[in-house]
Amino acid sequence: MQAILFPMANGNCQIREVKTPSPSAGEVLVKIKATALNRRDHWIKKGIYQGAAFPCIPGSDGAGEVIKTGKGVNKKWLNKEVIINPALQWGNQQDYHQEDFQILGLPSQGTMAEFVCVPEENLHEKPVGWSFEKSAALPLAALTAYRALFFRGELKKGQKVFITGAGGGVAVYLIQFAIAAGARVFVSSSSEKKIKKAISLGAENGVLYTGDNWTKNLEELSGNQFDLIIDSAAGENFGFFPSLLRTGGKIVIFGGTAGKIPELTAAKLFWNQASVLGTTMGSPQDFENMMNFVQAHNLEPVIDKIFPMVDAELAFKHMENHEQFGKIVIKID
């Protein structure tokens, strides 16, 4: 089979012929029709993601057709068009994942290939009428967004939420989901263009986090403090978040692209009964709930651009340049 491969850290993507995998007991072989990029893939490519090893076939998002089943797998899946849940071996707890939890694409072979083997329990039928490209844009980012908002953040209708970094795959789903749930949404970005796109999705307004006095501008636009802040960057701006929360508010964080969190004034947390919550990916129940939520609200993935498999390196350059609003998809030939 052909696969998109990272030969070494910081190396360009290569299309190589590799051995087609065979499903073990409890697994299926999926013929991948489309995959999508996540920031995780970018860090793996750079060689700075924990556990990164080379050469490797990346990719956590995937949609395709089941063409072979391993021992013990329900034959109903054969020839089914499916979306893959990339959260492997989560375990039985809703609150947290078990120790051997991993994300599809590292250390296991990822979805940026013509075929991939995944456990039967990680299959979900592709929504009727959806293209493979649209379906591949959903899994990792939408799952992360759903858990952050509803399980960890406990978002309720009418609450006010601040979402940082509008434009990334998860952030766009956060905007869509929060608005669908009846929340008031405000965003930040380094791009006026992306803020305007977020407003077109239903956000009330946004601020440039690169500007002076961005927190003051945000408070003036929003009228008062936030029930929930969801962040994927950490870094220096995280230090401003406690002051933006109402009493009893929550901060949910799922990434650290901007670096270390600065020192915080403890009183701003304990005096305001504030919560700071970490999250990553989601449970099988979260994935099921997310799929039901998307279909119940007739939501569709926002796809920034679709690249052919041969242009995988261009797709990664597009992500590295922070040009995207929504998901970057690769069509597997």
Summary of the structure (lengths in Angstrom):
residues: 333
radius of gyration: 19.8
end to end distance: 10.7
largest distance: 60.4
contacts: 1189
relative contact order: 0.15
helix: 31%
strand: 27%
